[in-house]
Amino acid sequence: MSHRNLRQWWSAITIVIAVAVLVEAAFAGAMLSGEEWARIAHRANAALLVASSLAAGFVCVLTLRHVAHGWTLGLTLLSLALVLFLQAAVGALSAKSADLLWVHVPLGAALFGLAALAVADARRLPRE
């Protein structure tokens, strides 16, 4: 696969993950507004985000370790997976009446920044 195709694929993958982080915030807002379906959607999307970021990070590290900026992208995706996992744990504790929404909400905003960094890292992969 050419570097151009790698760059396009990884850009698309990271954009989908970043959009899913934004959708997670929308589900959170709907949940806080009292929509019953939103809790299930929020939980399912969180699980998909952790799994997809972790899988993408491992695949990236294994396949792009010799490509310029490939290692950085892989580490960013693995970092994103770790923070998403921590975010999900804090959210689960908050749902069980732990007073942690003050951590959960700003961490969610920071997650979008980390997802955007993954998009930027993907766009640094070689063009040719």
Residue, then its C-alpha position, 0 to 999 in steps of 0.5 A: m500500500s502506498h504512503r498516500n493510501l496509508r495517509q488517507w486511511w489513517s486520516a479517515i479512521t482518526i476522523v471517525i474516532a473524533v466524530a464519535v467523541l463528539v457524538e458521545a458528548a451529544f449523547a451525554g447532553a441528551m442523557l442529562s436532559g432526561e432522554e432514557w435512550a441516551r444512557i444506553a447510547h452513551r454507554a455503547n458508544a463509550a465501549l466502541l470508542v475504547a475498543s476502536s481506539l485501542a485496536a487502531g493504536f495497536v494496528c498502527v504501532l505494528t504496521l506503521r512503526h517504520v513509517a515517518h510519524g507512524w509511531t507517534l500516531g500509534l502512541t496518540l491512539l493508544s493514549l486516547a484509548l487509555v484516557l477513554f477507558l479512564q473516562a468510562a470508569v469515572g462515568a460508571l462511578s458517577a452513574k453509581s452516585a459517586d460525585l465525579l461529574w466535575v472530573h467526567v465533563p472536562l475530561g470529555a472535552a479534553l478527549f476531543g482535543l486528544a482525538a483532534l491530535a490523532v487526526a493531525d498526526a494521521r495527516r503528518l504521515p508521508r504523502e508519497 
